[in-house]
Amino acid sequence: MIKKTLAGVLISTVCLCAGGAVADDVSSNVEKSIICSLSFDEAEGLEVKDNSGNEVHGRICNFDGSSLSTEAEQKIRSEGIAGRAAKLDGSQKIVLPKREGFSIEGPFTLEMWIKATGGSGWLFYTNAYINNWDVGLKLRDTGREIQLNIVKSREEKKFISSGTGVRDGKWHYVAAVYDGTLMKLFIDGVLDHKAVGAYEGGYHPMRSAVIGGGTKNCFKGEIDEVTIWKGALTAEEIKARYDKLSGAH
């Protein structure tokens, strides 16, 4: 297991600046920036620090928003893919706050490492409350495949599902990408599925978000190294980022 020396490896190649981020493994002709980056390497407590500099710090709580019991808090940290991870029991979630800079217009990338031990559940969910945009990533009811949802309205919604199962008690890297035209799912650095998912002129600000929970069915398992990007990473960039930590498990 790679320890704390690699806890920040997912953003080690990224140079953050006031106007965004430029990475040495990210195409120089396409501007991309990290909105939120969570490594879960806190030694204790329920706060989760955002390493992006945007201060989108999260907090672990029960599904109804209440605080964890002392016993549950003592079990919330585990050994992750790099450093520590959040270990959720299916009734907990990580809430990211409403912040001015926490929004996405157009293409985005959501990446995380997961180790699934339970059934279905949400890995990520946001409801913009503006123009009815929802973005969600979850383990399907089968408890194996990953599903990416983008919902503009009751009539306009798209989703794609992976063909690869991930509920096997092992660490897997999951990346969901929307490039403005296509929705794409990558499992362990490889493109698993893609489909048209565009809504021309679509606008989906993430004013707040939840990791490990959603409208119902919280995720049961471990989550580590969550990064939310403004902009769509390419297949080559995603493979390179997977390779950085794939030898850790």
Order of alpha helices (4+ residues) and beta strands (2+ residues): beta-beta-beta-beta-beta-alpha-beta-beta-beta-beta-beta-beta-beta-beta-beta-beta-beta-beta-beta-alpha
